[in-house]
Amino acid sequence: MFTSSMRSTSSVFLALSALALEGLAATYNIDTTYIGTDFLNSWTHETLLDPTGGRVTYVDQATALADNLTYANGDTLIMRCDDTTVLSADGPGRNSVRIKSNAQYTTHVTIFDIRHMPQGCATWPAAWETDDTDWPDAGEVDVIEGVNDQTPNTISVHVGSTCSMPSSRDESGTPGSNNCDVNTDGNSGCGVSNPTDNSYGPDFNSAGGGWYAMERTSSVINVWFWTRTNGGVPSDVSSAASSIDTSNWGQPVGYFPNTDCDIGSVFGANNIIFDLTLCGNWAGLSSVYSAAGCPGDCVDYVNNNPSAFSEAYWDVASVIVYT
Ligand SMILES: *[C@@H]1O[C@H](CO)[C@@H](O)[C@H](O)[C@H]1NC(C)=O
């Protein structure tokens, strides 16, 4: 016989053990801290031809430092594109920077503390994770990405096999497509728009930037955002605590569960990447570029207006990885 007091005892026990499991799964310890010159020593400036067809030339670290496109000092990392050179129409693209962490990560949390992101017509900045030598099979998570100063930020997942998101997700962002498979969705991704304009571009910058955090487990990907000044950032995030508990961080902006996607198998080990391209096959689409109120033709604008890129820089306070 099962009495009501036994039932309540056993459900309390079940609730407690579920809580304990959840608590365990959401607690991470600091693995790597990247600040200032760590980005020179433990990351690589990639010199590949921009895969998105942008009007940029990605330079190596020696060139980036010599031209002050990359500047690392104290708790500051600046990465920008050239903002002084007029380009010839048939010459190479505007010098810019793309860096990736040498280390790769599977289950982890990455916290990006960013003060400023590239802004301006033609800009297409991204802070993201993938293995660009094994794309799309290693998967891709775009934590910060957008074009031509158009807010809000888009958080997106792209993978190389069947994977979709449920039509209703427990997140504060607004979902676009639910299909994450690059083979069947034209690589548009199963993205989510942040609810606030201060998540991206000029509004992000005038608020002093903020923190993005991405949690990846074998069953879910979550992304949170806290603007610099809203007071809502969890203390373990703002203090760069030695251990963090994502279960205290509230509803994520982007929630990518394994309901119809085997998160554990559609992702490999990923590097962390920052880049800044210009124009290319998103920012430079004439419809997208003009709809943003940007002048003339994207490539002409990049070639002829170097000073338009004076705000096209990343200012990164830190990237911290927890495992
Ligand atoms: C390089 O860039 C940094 C950051 O913007 C700036 O503080 C510094 O003055 C620049 N150095 C030179 C030599 O221009």
PDBQT file of the ligand as one rigid body, heavy atoms in Angstrom, charges set to zero:
ROOT
HETATM    1  C1  LIG A 401      47.412  50.850 -32.078  1.00  0.00    +0.000 C 
HETATM    2  O1  LIG A 401      46.055  50.654 -31.708  1.00  0.00    +0.000 OA
HETATM    3  C2  LIG A 401      45.789  50.922 -30.345  1.00  0.00    +0.000 C 
HETATM    4  C3  LIG A 401      44.338  50.537 -30.089  1.00  0.00    +0.000 C 
HETATM    5  O2  LIG A 401      43.458  51.206 -30.902  1.00  0.00    +0.000 OA
HETATM    6  C4  LIG A 401      46.095  52.373 -30.025  1.00  0.00    +0.000 C 
HETATM    7  O3  LIG A 401      45.846  52.611 -28.651  1.00  0.00    +0.000 OA
HETATM    8  C5  LIG A 401      47.537  52.656 -30.356  1.00  0.00    +0.000 C 
HETATM    9  O4  LIG A 401      47.812  54.033 -30.160  1.00  0.00    +0.000 OA
HETATM   10  C6  LIG A 401      47.837  52.272 -31.790  1.00  0.00    +0.000 C 
HETATM   11  N1  LIG A 401      49.274  52.371 -32.023  1.00  0.00    +0.000 N 
HETATM   12  C7  LIG A 401      49.758  53.079 -33.008  1.00  0.00    +0.000 C 
HETATM   13  C8  LIG A 401      51.249  53.079 -33.122  1.00  0.00    +0.000 C 
HETATM   14  O5  LIG A 401      49.074  53.700 -33.802  1.00  0.00    +0.000 OA
ENDROOT
TORSDOF 0
